[in-house]
């Protein structure tokens, strides 16, 4: 009788040990799955942040460059120094760099053009004027690619008013890691939108 009870007790202990082992395995598996999930999410977040920063670092300086040139736009109310002929193009006239500038003579001033080319190019280019006149550039030189993988770029001009003698230009640039991929933004191909509004003096200095 005692022998039988001893065997039952031993079997019960073995059963408990197996149950505890299974529970331990399940708990360890859950912990490992949680750690793996956190690691995957962290990697995706880091990749997204890295790609976004990379895209912004490539497009940001171009936005600043265009904005800086627009602030240098030189002209007057009747002959503005900033011309937005289309939504994706802006022409900027800048005062000639002679030691004694000719303020009333616009024909010797320098022009620079920034324009956006959509598919299949997806880039922003810059051109300098080779033949200028009093009001426009007659011919433009070779184009220089400033930024690639630009999925959108627009220039919006707000004319001056009687109370505001400046030309306000809004620049909006949308950049991606791969602009040719028109699918919604993702972790591997994020979208970065940069926008700024700057003023170009519309009045002649003279």
C-alpha positions in Angstrom: 0.0 0.0 0.0 2.8 2.4 0.9 4.6 1.4 -2.2 1.6 2.3 -4.3 1.2 5.7 -2.7 4.9 6.4 -3.2 4.6 5.6 -6.9 1.6 7.9 -7.3 3.4 10.7 -5.5 6.4 10.3 -7.8 4.2 10.3 -10.9 2.4 13.4 -9.6 5.7 15.2 -9.1 6.9 14.2 -12.6 3.6 15.6 -14.0 4.0 18.9 -12.2 7.5 19.1 -13.4 6.4 18.6 -17.1 3.6 21.2 -16.7 6.0 23.7 -15.2 8.5 23.0 -18.0 5.8 23.6 -20.6 4.8 26.8 -18.9 8.4 28.0 -18.7 8.9 27.3 -22.4 5.7 29.2 -23.3 6.7 32.2 -21.1 10.2 32.2 -22.6 8.8 32.0 -26.1 6.4 35.0 -25.4 9.4 37.0 -24.1 11.4 36.2 -27.2 8.5 37.1 -29.5 8.1 40.4 -27.7 11.7 41.2 -27.9 11.8 40.3 -31.6 8.7 42.4 -32.3 10.2 45.4 -30.5 13.5 44.9 -32.4 11.6 44.8 -35.8 9.6 48.0 -34.9 12.7 49.8 -33.8 14.6 48.9 -36.9 11.7 50.1 -39.1 11.5 53.3 -37.1 15.2 53.9 -37.4 15.2 53.1 -41.1 12.3 55.5 -41.7 14.0 58.3 -39.7 17.3 57.7 -41.5 15.7 57.9 -44.9 13.6 60.9 -44.0 16.7 62.8 -42.7 18.6 61.8 -45.8 15.9 63.1 -48.1 15.5 66.3 -46.1 19.3 66.9 -46.1 19.3 66.6 -49.9 16.3 68.9 -50.6 16.7 71.4 -47.7 19.8 73.2 -49.1 18.2 73.7 -52.5 15.2 75.3 -50.9 17.5 77.7 -49.0 19.4 78.4 -52.1 16.3 79.4 -54.1 14.9 81.4 -51.2 18.2 83.3 -50.9 18.2 84.2 -54.6 14.6 85.4 -54.4 15.4 87.8 -51.6 18.0 89.3 -53.9 15.4 89.8 -56.7 15.9 93.3 -58.0 13.4 95.5 -59.9 10.5 97.9 -59.4 6.8 97.9 -59.4 6.5 98.1 -63.2 9.4 95.8 -63.9 9.6 93.2 -61.2 12.7 91.3 -60.5 10.9 88.0 -59.8 8.8 86.4 -62.5 6.8 83.2 -61.9 5.8 82.3 -65.5 4.5 78.9 -64.5 3.8 77.0 -61.3 7.1 75.1 -61.6 9.4 77.9 -62.8 10.8 81.1 -61.3 13.1 83.7 -63.0 15.0 86.1 -60.7 16.9 89.2 -61.8 19.8 90.4 -59.6 21.6 93.7 -59.6 24.7 93.8 -61.7 27.9 93.2 -59.7 29.9 96.2 -61.1 31.7 98.5 -58.6 29.2 101.2 -59.5 25.8 99.4 -60.2 23.6 100.9 -62.9 20.3 100.9 -61.0 18.1 102.1 -63.8 19.6 99.9 -66.5 18.3 96.4 -66.1 19.8 95.1 -69.3 23.2 94.4 -67.6 21.7 92.6 -64.6 22.1 88.9 -64.1 19.2 86.5 -64.3 18.9 83.0 -62.8 16.1 80.5 -63.4 15.0 77.6 -61.2 12.6 75.1 -62.7 11.2 71.7 -61.9 11.0 68.8 -64.4 8.5 66.1 -63.5 8.5 62.5 -64.8 10.7 60.9 -65.9 13.3 63.4 -64.6 12.0 64.4 -61.2 14.6 67.0 -60.6 15.2 70.7 -60.0 17.5 72.5 -62.4 19.2 76.0 -62.5 20.1 78.1 -65.5 21.8 81.4 -65.9 20.9 84.0 -68.5 23.3 84.5 -71.4 21.4 87.3 -73.2 19.3 89.8 -71.1 17.1 92.8 -71.8 15.4 95.4 -69.8 12.6 93.2 -68.7 13.3 89.5 -69.5 16.1 87.1 -70.3 16.4 86.4 -74.0 18.3 83.2 -73.9 19.4 80.7 -71.2 22.5 78.7 -70.7 23.0 75.1 -70.0 21.0 73.5 -67.2 22.5 72.3 -64.0 20.8 69.6 -62.0 20.5 70.7 -58.3 18.3 68.0 -56.8 17.0 64.6 -57.8 14.1 62.5 -56.6 11.8 65.5 -56.4 8.2 64.4 -56.8 6.8 68.0 -56.7 7.9 71.6 -56.7 5.9 74.8 -57.1 6.4 78.5 -56.9 3.4 80.8 -56.0 3.6 84.5 -56.3 1.5 86.9 -54.2 1.6 90.4 -55.9 2.3 93.4 -53.8 -0.4 95.8 -52.6 -0.5 99.5 -51.9 0.5 98.6 -48.3 3.0 96.0 -49.1 5.8 96.8 -51.5 7.3 93.3 -51.6 6.7 90.3 -53.8 6.0 87.3 -51.7 6.9 84.0 -53.2 6.0 80.6 -51.7 8.2 77.7 -52.5 7.0 74.1 -51.9 9.2 71.1 -52.5 8.2 67.5 -52.1 11.0 65.0 -52.1 11.2 61.2 -51.8 13.9 58.6 -51.6 12.6 57.4 -55.0 10.4 59.9 -56.7 9.7 57.5 -59.6 7.8 55.2 -57.2 4.4 56.9 -57.1 2.9 54.5 -54.5 2.0 56.0 -51.1 4.9 56.9 -48.8 6.4 54.0 -46.8 9.2 53.3 -44.4 11.6 52.6 -47.2 10.4 55.5 -49.5 9.2 58.3 -47.2 7.9 61.7 -48.4 9.3 65.0 -47.1 7.5 68.3 -47.8 9.5 71.5 -47.4 7.8 74.9 -47.7 8.8 78.5 -47.1 7.5 82.0 -48.0 10.0 84.8 -48.7 9.8 88.4 -49.9 11.7 89.9 -52.8 11.9 93.7 -52.9 9.9 95.0 -55.8 11.1 98.6 -55.6 14.2 100.0 -57.2 16.9 101.2 -54.9 17.4 104.3 -57.0 
